[in-house]
């Protein structure tokens, strides 16, 4: 085990200097030259000699005689005039390979300030009682910081033979020495140490009272780690008492829960109502970690008597536990005087609640403060349960005002498609909030089955805003549903010749499809004598999902005498030509060439340049360069040409990506 420890200890510094060399046959003749090269080392210089010496030691671990020679040389070295940095290295090596042979040399060094730290470092790690005896003997010969350091080394060794001396030192009038002795007894953690710490804990006063309690607690932790849980449990129960320092109580609670959660329950119950917030918060947290209904019941029992901050913590813990037996607590906490508690309860209901929580959440979302409203809305969206969506639909139909609006919003956010019909019924509600959320819900939730309903809403809308909203909702539903249900839309469109507003709203919906009959109707509308209808048809074809309307838009851009409609058609043509496709770039450039002749205004020419940049080829470059003479777009043309030339060098003749 000692050899394994040595190898682990030297691995990091060796890695810094390069790879570990293969094991080789080493000789004593290598020792002194290496130590000589190390003797003048100063911090910051190369550590290659140290790495080579460490490698020598590692390669020699199976050769007992050679290891003894190395140890002897190191002992001579630490008594030499070598630099401090060099000696530190030597002491470190002795800590890894030193034996009883090293103790007579190192022991006297414990009592000198210049060597005590390095000597302790080595002796604390050298196995066997000889090294331990040297440290124990030095206790009575040392004072101040040297003695405190030796106490720490004995603690590191967990030297139970030092316990009697440490018990005496724990009563020292020198407080730093007494504190160090208490800490060492806690680390050694044998029965005499535990007994002594118990006595010190009961008698200590002033600043030593906390130190004694901490040492007693740490000693119990050592027993618990070794499996002596009953002993540890007894200490934890003592240290959880109200008169103990708060952080000691918190740590004792933690230990108690770790050792025996069931026995922790009756101790944690009074801690829940502690006047010290740290203790109270710890009790809440640890109760949350104890499984079972008893812990849940204890948290619920204490809840009414807690302050707002603690109530928020309890609600968070109960939410994490997910025990729905506490659902009623969350529902009642929604009425708490504290806004923070109300928000926490509303947030928790998203996990703890069910369909019965819908009304509570919707009411808070409608009438609560900002934090409550946000928490309630999130919880309405998160609520789960097989009956929740059905209950939400029923609640929408039976509610009114802002509460109804919140339920509609929740249905849309949840994707509750069964609420689509209820949303349609609410669209004509006189409350503007309800109308708005109902329309939003219809847009999100409606499917093919609701298309006739939406068409009816468009054709019977009481005002332009309602009609526009319904038309947009219808378009989105048709886009999701495909062309299967386009019949009612086309039928209504054909009947709307004498009602331009309805016809325009239906045009927008038809533009979301790829149906041939719809395309034919929109093409015919390009020539309608009403500029308003013609404009709507151009916009609808501009939004078409395929390049099919390109010839119609180009023809209109060439022949339209109304400047506004001509520009609109040209913009639509440029937009559709820029749709992603598998056309060769040269073919796309050919499509755009007529637009370059028709585009007279800077806005259209800039739009054309932006699209051409997506089709790098000679034909596109020619068009771009032809526009460079136009001062209004010269900078854009130059930039587009530069990008295009770069792209052509990388992938000539490619297709649009």
Secondary structure, 3 states (H helix, E strand, C coil): CHHHHHHHHHHHHHHHHCCCCCCCCCCCHHHHHHHHHHCCCCCCCCCHHHHHHHHHHHHCCCCHHHHHHHHHHHHHHHCCCCCHHHHHHHHHHHHHHCCHHHHHHHHHHCCCCCCHHHHHHHHCCCCCHHHHHHHHHHHCCCCHHHHHHHHHHHHHHCCHHHHHHHHHHCCCCCHHHHHHHHHHHHHHCCHHHHHHHHHHHHHCCCHHHHHHHHHHHHHHHHHHHHCCHHHHHHHHHHHCCCCCCHHHHHHHHHHHHHHCHHHHHHHHHHHCCCCCHHHHHHHHHHHHHCCCHHHHHHHHHHHCCCCHHHHHHHHHHHHHHCCHHHHHHHHHHCCCCCHHHHHHHHHHHHHHCCHHHHHHHHHHHHHCCHHHHHHHHHHHHHCCCCCHHHHHHHHHHHCCHHHHHHHHHHHHHHCCHHHHHHHHHHHCCCCHHHHHHHHHHHHHHCCHHHHHHHHHHHHCCCCHHHHHHHHHHHHHHHHHHCCCCCHHHHHHHHCCCCCHHHHHHHHHHHCCCCCHHHHHHHHHHCCCCCHHHHHHHHHHHHCCCCHHHHHHHHHHHHHCCCHHHHHHHHHHHHHHHCCCCCCEHHHHHHHHHHHHHHCCCHHHHHHHHHHHCCCCCHHHHHHHHHCCCCCCCHHHHHHHHHHHHHHHHHCCCCECC
